[in-house]
Structure formats: structure tokens, C-alpha cells
Amino acid sequence: MKIISYNIRGVGSRTKRKEVRDLVKQTRADVCCIQESKKEQVSEIFCKSLWGNWSKIGWAIKGSEGSSGGIITIWNAETFSSSSNWHAPGMLVVNGFWIASGVPCVIINVYSSCYLVDKLRMWDMIKSVSLQNSEECVCVVGDFNAIKEESERVGRAEFTDQRGIRLFQEFIDQSMLIDLPLCGRSYTWYRPDGSCKSRLDRLLVNDQWLHTWPNASLKGMRRSVSDHCPIFTDFGKKNWVQNHSVFSIAGFLMRDWDLLLLKNGVPITPPDGLDLCSRKS
């Protein structure tokens, strides 16, 4: 099962639609989550221009306010079936199930405001959805416009918002969500002149999701037509973590790229000669 997420900074141009379409085809994604579409409404023909013609699709949209914002979630209707969808400020929620297994899940596509007061409202809503659906698989993915640690942002001159970092960490922990480690690169957003970069895009899942798909792999992909990099999740990819059953343990904390700290404090490191992931800045 594969999910791709991309803050595309507007999908009006043919170049950007082709970029999304090529990524979907390249990754064979089951779900594509787009942020900052800058589209108030879309049609099936438009969604097909983003997805391509290789499968039947379903879609949901949170329209932009003029040319600001906008969230679109598109899925392969042959692998995923949606039962309902709804949206709130900063988020688009799709409820459904995976057709092959019948597993129910909730996919939340996030495009967060940069203002902390708006983030807090959105985080409270996500936490409520996550806890109310704890028996189902929950995935929260997109542009959170927040960092969890100081090391996730470099090059910015102004004061680091320590309170925002702490509250974001608390939101993740209190929502019983797991922040998947990012492989391939350290940052997902870059200022055009290269003076600043941050990890703003991420994917959170609950323990039920990782019990169902334990072989999780999250990759930061090549930056192209946006100031954000797309992120791609393959929940079917095998990795060394499966052998240690780390992802099937609720509440583990990722605090270092070379070390997993479990909740009881016992460290697990990769086998000799095998890195957890290689990264680019």
C-alpha cells in the first residue's frame, strides 16, 4: 500500500499536473494527497489529469479560498473504497476501507496554517479523530508547517519557537500517533535562494496502522516544481525493523536517525553494516 503527499504550490499549470501524474505513475501510488492546490473546485477530468488513466479513481476536495490553500485527495478506486469524507480548517478527512483486505481506515490530508492558534485548533481536531478511531487504521499526512525538533530547521535567523515545538510534540504523543522517520533527505521545504530549509512535511500513523502494515518506509523525493519535496510512503517495503518488531510496539519514540528508543528505554540499533536510512540535505 503506497501513499504520496505533495505540497505542489498550485496545480493550475500543465507542468505541475504532469509532475504529479508522473509521480503517481512512477510510485504506483494507491493514494495521492495534494496540498495548496489553489483550486476552489475540481472535476473528474481534472483529477484524471493529475492521476493518469491507468486506473479508476475517487477523489475528495477541500476547496481553496480564492487562490489560497486547497487540499485534494485522490485514490485508486480499485484498491481503496471511500465511505465518506469531510473537511475542517487545515484538513481533509477520507473514511473508507482497503478493498483487498476490508481493513477500515481514516486518511487525513493536512495543509496547516502558519499561525499557532490555528494549528492548535487543527491538532485538537486531529487528536479527536485519531482517538475516536483508535480501532481503525489512521494516517495523517501532509504539510504540517511545524517542526518537532530544532534540528529540523536550519538557516532561519529569527528566534526558534520552542513553545510551538513542544506543543507539536505533545500533540503527536497525546494523539497516540507515530511519526515515521524520513529517509532520503533531512528536509522537505527549501527557500528558493537556499538560505533556509525545514522538515515541514511528514506522515503520522497510529499503532493499528502499523500492526496492519508493519513494513513502513517513508522517503523524501526529488524537489522539482515546488519549494516542497514530495514524500512517498511504501507500507509494503521490507526493512530491518520488521525483524525487531519495533513498529508493532505502541508509543515508540524516534529521537535519533541511528537509534530507536523504545518506550521502556531499551535501544535497538540496525545490524552491523546496515544504516537505518541514507539522507540528503
N, C-alpha and C positions, 0 to 999 in steps of 0.2 A: 504494500500500500504506500503510495507516494503523494506527497503534498509539496507544491511550490508556492512561495509567497514573494510578492514583489511590490514595492512602492515605486511605481512607474513614473510618477510626476506628470500624469496626463496621458490618456490613451487615444487622443484625437488624431494623431498623425499615423500615416501608413507605416512609417519606420518603426514606431513604438509598438503598433499592433503586430507587425511581423516579428519583432523581438520577442514578444510574449508567446506568439504562436510557435516560433522556433524552439523556445524553451520547453513548452508543453510537449512538443513532438520529441525533442531530444531526451527528456526525462521520462516520457510516457506517464505523465502525472495523472493521478486519479482526481485530484482537486487542485484548482488554481485560485489563490487568494490574492486579489489586487487591491492596493491601497492608493489613495489620491488619484482616482480615475478622472476627476474633474468632469464627470458625466452626471447630469440630473436624472436621465433615464436611458435605458438601452433596449434593444430588440434582440430577437433570436439571431437575426442575420449579423448584427454587430458582435454578439457573443461568439458566433461561429468564426468571425474574422479574428478573434483572439485565440480561440481554441484550435481551429482547423476542422477538417471534415472527416477525421479518422474515427470518430465515434459519436453516438448520440449524446446530447448534453442536457443538463439542467442548470439553472442559474438563479441567483438572488442578488438584489442590489439595495444598497443604501445610497440614495442619490446625493450628489454634491449640492452645496448651497451656492448657486452660480458656478463660478469656476474654482471654488474652494472645496477641498475634500472629495468625498465619494469613495465607496467601497463596493467591490464586486467579487462574488464567489461563484466560480463555475466548476462543474463536476461532470465526470463521465457517468452518464445515466445507465450505463451497462454494468458498472461496478458499485455505484452508490445511489441510493434512493432517498430523496428528501420527503419528510412528512410535514414539515412546517418551517417557516423562517420568520424572523422578526429583527428589528434593529432598535438601538438606543444610541445616544450620543457616543461617537467614537467606536462603535462596534456593530457587527452584523452577525447574527446567530442563525445557524442552519442545524436543524434537528433531522436525523434520519438513521439509516442503517446500511451496513455493507451487505450487498446482495448475496455474495457467495457464502457468507457465514451467518447472516442475520443479526450480527452484532450491532446494537444500537449505539449511536454516538452523537456528540454535540461538537460542532466545529464553529469556533468564534474567530472571526476575521477582525483584526484590530487596526484602527488608524487613530492614534491618540493625539489629543490636543497637547500643545507645549506648556499649558498653564497647569500648575499643580492642583488647583481646586477642581478643575475639570478631570484631571487624571484620577483624583481620589473618588469622585463620583463613579467614573467608569470602573475603577478597580473594585469598588463595593458591589457593583452590578455583576461583574465577572465572578467575584468571590461567591455571591449568592447563587449564580447559575452553577458554578462548579460544585458547591457543597450540596445543592438540591439534587444534582445529577451524579452523585458520587458512585452509584451502582452502574452507571453507564460510562462509556469512554468519552473523555472530554479533552479537546485540543484547543489551545488558544494561540493564535499565530498572527504575526504582522509587525507593524511599526509601532512600538510602544513609546517612542520618543522619551525613553528613560534609560538610565544605566543602573546596574546593580552593584558595581564596584568602580572606584576611581580609575582603575587600570583600563576600563572600557572606554575611556575618552582621553585623547591626547591632543595637545596643541591649542587648547582653548585658554585664553588669557584670564577670563573672568573667574570669580570665586566658584569653586565646586559646590553644588547644592547637596551638602551632607544629609540634610533632613529628607530631601527627595530620594536620595539613595536608600536611606534607612527605611522609609515608608514603602518603597518599591520592594525591598527585600521582605518586609513584613507582609505585604500583600501576597507575594508568591507563597510564603510559608503558611499563612493563615488560610489561603485558598486550597491548600493541600495539592499544590501543583509542583511539578518538577521541571526545572529549566535545563533543557538539553544543551550539552556543550557544543560549541560551534567549531567545526573543522574546516580547514582550507584557508582561513584568514581570521584575523583578530577583530576586524571592524567591518561594519556593513553600510556606514554612511560616510561620505567624504565631501568636504568643502571643495568646490571646483578648483581653487588655487592650491589645494593640498595642505593648507595650513592647519586643518583640524580634521579629525576623524573619530567616529564613535561607533559603538555597537548598539544600535537602536532597534534592530530587527531581531526577533527571537521566536522560539516556539516552546510553549509550556504544555505539558500533558499531565493528567492525573495518573495515579497508580494503576487504575483499572485499564487505562490505555496501554500501559507498558506491560501489564500482565497478559494482555491480548496480543500485542506486537512487541516482544522484548528486544528485537534486534534493531534498535534505533540508531540512526546515523543522520546527523544534521550538517549540511555543507554550505559554506558561503561561496557563491558562484561569482563569475567574472562580472565586473562592473562595465556597463556599456552606455545605454541611452539615458540613464538616470543617475542622480547622485547617490542612490542606494544600490547595493548589490542584491540580487535575488537570493533567497535562501531555499534550499531544497532538502526535503526530508524523505528518506527511504526507510520505512519501518520493516523492510524485509531483508535488509543487508546484514550479513553475518559479521560479527566483530568479536574481539576477545572478551568483551564484557559479558556476553552470554554465558561463557564458561564459568563466570564467577557469580552469575545470577544477581548482579548489582541492581539492574533496572527493575527487578521484580520485588525490590525491597522498598517499602513506602518511606518517604521522608529523607532520602539521602541528600546530602548537600554537596554540590560541586564548588570547590573553593580553589582548585589548582588544576592546571591542564595536565600535569604529570602525576596527579594523585587524586584518588577518590576517597573522601572521608565519609564513612557511614555514620548513621545517627549515634551509634554506640562508640564512635571514635576510633574504630579499628580501620587502619589504612589498607587499601588494596591497590597494588601497582601493576602495570602491564608486565607480561613476561619479558625476559631479557631480550633486547634487540628489537622490540616492537613498541613503537610510540603510539600513544592514545590517538593522536591526530597530528598532522603536519599543518602549519598555518602560514599564511602570508599576511603582511600588514596591509 
